[in-house]
Amino acid sequence: MLNVALPSIRADLGMSTGALSWVLSAYVLGYGGFMLLGGRTADLLGRRRMFLCWLTVFVLFSGLGGLAGEGWVLILARFATGLSAAFMTPAGLAVITTAFAEGPQRNRALLVYAGTAAAGFSLGLVAGGLLAAVSWRWVFFAPVLLAGALLLAAIPLLPRDTAPVRRPGERFDLAGAVTATGAMLLLVYTVVRLGEPGASAVWTAAALAGGLALLAVFAAVERRSAAPLVRLGLLRSGPLLRANLGAMLFAGSFFGFQFVATLYLQDLRGWTPLQTGLALLAVGVDAVLAPTLTPRLVERFGNARVILGGFCLAALSYALFLPVGLDWTYPMMFPTMILTGLAFALAYGPLTIAATEGIAEEEQGLAGGLLNTSFQFGAALGLSVVTAVNLAATAGGPGTAQAGLEGFRAALVVPVAAVLLGALVTASGLGRSRPAAGPGASG
């Protein structure tokens, strides 16, 4: 919902363009930087407890964002809401994966989860345009009302769980937590700054080097830890690595395309935020297909083949948009919008299943954290790369509508390349994938 409200925020709070970009980046930094720690914390301290605690934090700081009278307060609120989401999201996913036995029941639950996420995305596009027309502050107050209602419902509805019993003398892996979080923060910061015009190359390179160094320290710490934050053996699982790499590439392509399409419709064609949201609403068809069609396809063909079908449809969808022109009507764009929604329905839910399948119950939160980190990294990287390609394609140009169009066409190559690479990653595991679980299978 926030993107369409940015111009109003800048005018009301007197923020510079650079400061305004941090309204988006601060959330990404908190979300991506703490996701891995958030996933493991849910396993150690209890999924229900972490979900309820951080949903409360989300409500409070989203409200602070709506009340902000200074730009720095808004940026702080955005970082805190991203941080709360980093702990809340993997905890919520782990509640689902531990409440249902592995197999058809869990698969269907995860596909309903995926459909709900898609519905939120689609409705957010439209709601953002409507709320911003009243006041940008309602873009923050509306989530307070919704999340508050969810909090009240979650208290009686979420199943109770207990934190795993620790061995005598076992301590929390503080060194692993600090190095992992530091590495993730620096790497996410690097990705966020890649596509920002005027970003210092020296600082970006330094952040990348620091992030990689901390990642190496983290790996060394985990090898020696008696109770590691992340069991490194988990990262040697081929299916898990393929699922997370596929998630990263799919998210990068999807959010990169959505970003370019939004700029094309608003900046180049002059459509209003509400018109743009309605144009992209067709993508939300996956909210219906994910819990209805996708489970049948997964049961018949298996995760890997359904994911591959999603990647192939996404490649076709984005490729159809490559020759976009200045005079395209909406019927000419509609095939891309509907195919993108179908591709999302086929890929997103099954990727979630693949990334948590075969993982022990005590590591489900960690698996969810890894998956959401991959999605977040992919989204941030996709946005950065399409922005960089667009800027490079239009640098020094005449600044005409045609030049802007050529820049968008160049940027659209990025989503196509990303999903084709994701298709190759998925296809590499087809021969090793397990057969689809039948209706009576226990997983």
N, C-alpha and C positions, 0 to 999 in steps of 0.2 A: 504493500500500500504506500510505502514511503516515497518511492521514486517520483511519483507525480506531484508530491507536495514540496519538493526541494526548492523550486523557484519562490514559492510563498514564504518558506522558512528563511531563505536568504534575504528577501525584502524586509521581513518583519524583524529579524534579529540583526540585520546589518552585517552578515557574514561575508567574507571574501570567498571566491570560488575554491581556493585551496582549503579553507576551513570547512566549507560546505562538503567537500569530498570526504572529510573525516566523519561526517554524520553517518555515511555508509561504511567507511573503512573501520571505524571504531567497533562497530558490531561484529564485523568479520574477524577482527583481531581477537576480540574476546571469545567468540564462538569457536573459531578454528584453533586458537592457541591453547584452550583449556579442555577441548573435547576428549582427548586421550585420558587425561587425569580424571575428567568427569565420569567416563565410562568405567574406569577401574574403581573409583570411589563408590559407585553404585553397587559393585560386587562386594566391596568390603564393609560398607556401612548400611546397606539395605536399599533396595530399589525404590520401594514405596516412600520411605523416609526422604530420600534424596529428591524424588520427583515432587513431593509436596513442599519441601523446604525451598527448592529453587523456583518452583512455580510462584510461591509467595514473593520471592525476591524479584521475579520478573514483573509481577503486578505492581510492586512498589516503584520500581525504577521506570517502568513504562509510564506510570502516572507522573513521575518527576520530569520525564521528557515532555509531556504535555503542558506542564506548568513552567517550563524553562523560560527565563527572561534574558539569558545570555547564551551565546553560542557554546562556550566551554561547558556549561551545565548540561546542555543537550548532548554534547559529545560524550561526557562522563556517563550520562544516563544510557546512552546507546552501548557503550562498552560494558556497563553492568548488565544490561539485558542480554547482550551476547554471551557474557560470562555465565549468566543463569541458564541460558539455553544450552550451553556446553555441558552442564551437569544434568539438566532436566531431560534432554532429548535421548541420550543413551539409556538413562534410567527408565524412561517410558517404554523404549523399545525392548529393554530387558524384562520389564513387567510382562509384556506380551509373549516373548519367547520362552519364559519360564512358566507361564500359566498354561501353555498348551504343549502337549507332547510333540516331539519332532515327527513330521509327516504331514498328511493332508490337512489335519485340523490347524496346525501351526501355519502351514502355507496359506490357508484361506484367511486366517487372522491377519497375517502380514500383508496380504493383498488388499484386505479391507483397510488396513493402516495406510498402505500406499495410495489407495483411492481417496482416503480422507485428506492426505497431504495434497493431492492434486486438486481436490475441491477447494481447499484453503487457498492455494495459489491462484486458481481461476477466479474465485470470489474476491480475493484481495485486489486483483487488477481492476475490477469494476468498483468495488467499495472504495478503493483509494481515490478514484476520480470523483465519486459522489461526496466523500467526506472532505476532500481538499477544497471542493467548491463551497463548503460551509466554513471551515477553518482547518488549517493544517494541524492544529492541536488535537482535533478529533482522530487523526491518524494514530495518535498515541492513546487517547482516552478510550477509543473503541476496543483495543486489545485488553485494556484494564477491565472493562465490563465482561468481555468474553472469558478472559483467563480467570477472573474472579468467580464466575459461574462454574467454570471447570474445576476450580479448586474446591468449591463447596460440594460438587458432585463426586470428586475424586476421593474425598475423605471416607465416605461410607462404601464406595464402590470398588476401590482398588484392593486387591487381595493383600493381606498382611504377609510380610516375610521377615526373616531374621537374618542378621549379619552372620556370615560363616564363622564357626568357632576357630579361633587361632590357637596355634600350638604354644605351650608355655615359653615365654621369653621372645616370642616372635614380635617384631616391630614393623611399623609402617615404613615402607621404602621411601624415606624423605629425600635422599639424594637422587633417586630415580625420578621422583615427582618433580623436583626442582629442575633437573637437567632436561627432562622431557618437555615440561611446560616452557622453559626458556627457549629450547630448540624450536618448538612449534610456533611460539610467538614471533621469533625472528624470521622463520621461513614464511609464515603467513604475511608478515610485514613486507618481506621481499616481493612476494607475489602481488600483493595489493599495490605496491609502488611501481611495479613494472610498467603498467599501462598509463600512469599518470604523467601528463605533460609537465615538464619542468622538474621532475623528480631528480634528485642528485644521484648520478651514476655511482659516485664514490660511496655514499651512504648505503645505497642498495646493494652494492657488491660487498660492503663490510657486513651488512646484515646477513647476506647469504653465507658468507664465510663463517660468521659467528654461529649461525644456525646449524651448519654442517658440522662444525667443531663440537658443539654441544650434543649433537646427535651421536657423534662418535664416543663422547664421554658417557652418554646415557647407555649405549650398548655395552661399554666396558663395565659400568656400574651394575647393570642387570646380570651380566655373566657371573659376578662375584656375590650377588645378593642372595641371602637365604630365602627371602620372601620377595621376589622381584615385583615391581609394579606391572611389568609386562613380561610374561614368560616368552623368551625369544624363540622357543620351539614353535610357538603358535605362528610366528611369522614365516616359518619354513613350509607352511601348508600351501601347496599349489593352488587348490580351489579357492582358498581364502585370498591369496594374492591376486589371482585372476579376477575375482569378484570386486576387490577394492580398486584395482587398476581400471577395470571396466567402469566402475562407478565414477571414478575421477574423470575419465574421458567422456562419459555420457553427460555428466553434470556440466563439464566445460563446454561441450557442444550445445547443450540445451540452453544454458544461460547466456552463452555467447550469441546464439541466434536470437533469443528473445530481446537482448540488449540492442542488437543491430536493427531488428525489426521495429522496435519501439522508436529508435531515433529516426529511422526512415519515415515512419508514419507521422511523427510529430514535427520533427525539424524540417524534413524535406517536403512532406505533403501537407503540413499544417493541420493535421487532425488534432482534436482536443484529447485530453487524457481519458475522458469517458469513452469517446469513439475508439481510441486505441485499445482500451480495456475490453470493449465489446468485440473488437476485431480479433483479439487474442483469446476470447472466451471459448472458441471452438476447441482450443487445446485441452480444455477441461473435460473433454469427452472421456478421458481416462478415469475420471472419478466414477463413471458408470461401468466402464469396461474392466477396470482392475479387479473389482470384487466379483464380477460375473463371468466374463469370457476368459480372463487370464488363468483362473484356477483350473478350468477344464483343459486348457492348452498345456499347463504345467504337468497335470496328471497324465496326459497322453504322450507328450513329447519330452518332458524333463526340462529342468531349469535352463541348461546351457543352450538348447535349441531355441527356446522361447526368447531368451536374451539376445541370441544372434539375430533372430527375426526382428526384434526391436531395433537393433543397431542398423540392420539393412534398410528397414523402413525409414529410420531417421536420416540415413544418408540420402535416400531418394527424396525425402521431404525437403531437406535443405538444398539439395541440388536443383529441385524445381524452382526454388526462389532465386537462384543465381542470376538469371537474366532479367531480374526485376527492373521495371522501367518507371519513368516519371508519370506515366499515364495509366498505370495498372489500376484496374477496378478490383473491388473486393472479391468477386467471383474468381478472378485470376489468382488471388492469394489463398483462397479457401482450401484448395487441395493440400497446400503445405501445412496450413493450420490443423486440419483434421488428421493428416498423416502424422504430424508431430505428436498429437494427443494419443493416437493409436500406438506409436512407437514408445511413448512414455509408459503407457499401460503395459506393454509387453516387457519392457526392460527394468523399470524402477522396482516394482515389487519382487520379481524373481532375483534381481541383484541383492535385495535385502535378505531373501531366503538363502541364497548361495553364500552370503557373507556370515551367516549365523548357523548354517547347517553343520552338524558334526562337532560343534563347540560345546564343551562341558558347561553345565549350568552355572558353575561358579565363575565362568569367564564370559558369560553372555553380555554383561555390561561392557566389558572391554571390547568384545567383538562389535557391539553397537557403536562404541566410541571410535573404533578404527574405521568403520563404514562411514559414519557421519563426518569424520575428519576427511576421508577421501572425497566425499561429495562436496564438502566445503572448499577444500583445496582445488578441486576441479572447477567449481563455479568461479572462484576468485581468479584462477589461472586463465580460464576461458574468457572472462571479462577483460583481463589485462591484455591478453594476446590480440583479441579482436580490436581493442582500442588502439594498441600499438600499430597494428597493420593498417587500420583506418587512417591514423595520423600520418603514417609513412606514405600511404598512397595519395594523400591530399596535400602533403607538404610542398610548399612553393607553387601550388596550383593557383588558378585564377579565382577560386572562391565562388564558382558558379554552381547552379543546381546540378548540372551535368557532372562537374568535378566531384561534388558531394556524393552523387550516385555511384561514380566509379569507385570511390573510397569504400562505400558500403558493399559493393560487389566484391571488392578485394577481401574485405573482412569476412564475408560469408564463406570464403574458401576454408577458413579455420574450422567452423563446425563440421563441414563435410569431411575434412581430413581427420578430425578427432574421432568421429564415429566410425570411419573406415578402419582406423587403427584399433578402436575398441572391438570391432567385428573380428579382426585378426586375432586379438588377444583371446576372445571368447572361443573362436573356432579352434584355437590351439588346445583347448581342453575338452573338445567334444569326444575324442576317443577315450578319455579317462573318466568322463562323467558317469555317474551312477544311473541306472535305469529309473524311469519315472516311478514314483511310489504309487501303488494302486490304492483303491479306496480302503482296503483293509490293512494296509501296511502300517507298521508302527514307527518307521523311520530307522 
